[in-house]
Amino acid sequence: MNDADARFYISIFLGRLPYLVAIVSSALALAVIVASVLPPRYRASAKILVEVPQIPTELARSTVPIQVTQQLQIIRQQITTRDDLLALADKLGVYGAEKDEATDEDIASDMRSRITFEEIGLGSPYADAGPSVASVGFTAADPDLAAKVVNELVELMLIKQQQQRTGRAADTVKFFDQEVARLGSDLNRLEAEILRYKNENADTLPESLEFRRSQQTSQQERLIALEREESDLRAKRSNLVESYALTGQTVDGRVATPEQQMLLELNRALAEQLAIFSENSPNIVALRARIASSQAALRSRPATENSSAGDKRERSALDLQLSFIDDRLRAIAGEKAAITQRIAELTRSISATPDSETVLYSLERNRTNLQTQYNTAIARRAEAMIGEQIERRSDGGRFSVLERATPPQYPESPKRRRIVLLGAIAGLGLAVAFIGLLEFFNGKIRRPVELVRMFDHQPLATIPYISTTDEIRTRIRRTVAGVFSAAAAPAALVAAHYFYMPLPLLFQDVYRWLTALV
């Protein structure tokens, strides 16, 4: 760029200066209006210290094992519910007369957008297990209202945190109380069922199995002894009858021949063998054959030998012995029947013992399991009661107010200086763009180089445009008028601000008047 081009662009800038001043002034005035109209927003905040459990978990464990982050998130969701936010807005009059114009959903949504939560870590190496600080903030047009809302939110958080921890601890104790009562009732019912089953099946219980087996063995031995005695008595009775029939004397009579003594010995031996061997045994067959031979020999003796003078006396002795033997045989038969019935009952009870043992073991196993659960529930209820005491004393982790909210002295928004500066920069950019567009669409030839570019020949000479005095005066008046017009709006705002009413109040009145018209 040579000197001619620089002078040319400077001349263009000076020529378009009224546009530049007008656009920049308008944008600056608009920015001032916007910055003044926007209501101030004050933000108050408070800090809450989130403490870790005071009692080591190795000594006593809390029943509310919630991490700090989770606890804050839960409480945040609880206090930002629709009903709680509407109640908070009504209590503190956040919306005043505007409450009737807004719906509940709009109020709840606006309250959520104004509330801010922020967790400030303390650099603990244990992350969520360490203490932390939570910041709660609220934005409002009134600084006192912002501080009141924040303090109310802090109180809500403290109450919710305490209710959350004590409520959970109480619910845990209540659950284990119910569990202990239920298990105790089930245990009593099962013990009653076991007792009833034992009473109903006392003869088949496994603990008396050995006793019943020993009884069965002794009864069987007794039955064998009775059978042996019965056999002996029957043999003795048969011998007595047979001896009296053959000799006319009893075995223990006055006279006994060698044949009769032999017959008695054989009958005694037969009785003993019958207790051991069956009827088909060779020994039994041989004894019976010898007995039959002896009896035949005695029958072949003269009848005079069988009759004697003392028949009447012998007959009486025989009847006494037979009567004694018959009484004994009847007693043995009765005892055998009783023993047989007892053996049958013992056999039946022993056979039924496995089934009773299975049922009883099942009941005992259920009782053992219930007893284990009952003992576990008792131990855990004790731990839950300790945890409840910890939460009631706030030793299991608590929230405490580190710094309450106070009314802020300066608004957080809007940033009025920043808005005015941005408006000036935007106006300058618009002015440059506008001037650039004007020059882009301007087809006039104003420099020799443009004439050469148009005709593609070098002119011999160029004569610049010479303005007349009237044209120069007209141009100066337009420039002055443009400058004064552009400066009129800011000057009017400045004058109104200092001599009539501060601009923020003025624009707020205008804004309310316009909204009332709409």
ABEGO torsion letter per residue (X at the ends): XBAAAAAAAAAAAAAAAAAAAAAAAAAAAAAAAAAAABBBBBBBBBBBBBBBBABBAAABBBABBBBAAAAAAAAAAAAABAAAAAAAAAAAGAAEAAAAABBAAAAAAAAAAABBBBBBBAGBAAEAABBBBBBBBBBBABAAAAAAAAAAAAAAAAAAAAAAAAAAAAAAAAAAAAAAAAAAAAAAAAAAAAAAAAAAAAAABAAAAAAAAAAAAAAAAAAAAAAAAAAAAAAAAAAAAAAAAAAGBBAABABBBAAAAAAAAAAAAAAAAAAABBAABAAAAAAAAAAAAAAAAAAABBAAAABBAAAAAAAAAAAAAAAAAAAAAAAAAAAAAAAAAAAAAAAAAAAAAAAAAAAAAAAAAAAAAAAAAAAAAAAAAAAAAAAAAAAAAGAAEBBBBABBBBBBABBAOBBAAAAAAAAAAAAAAAAAAAAAAAAAABABBABAAAAAAAAGBBBABBBBBBBBAAAAAAAAAAAAAAAAAAAAAAAAAAAAAAAABBAAAAAAAAAAAAAAAX
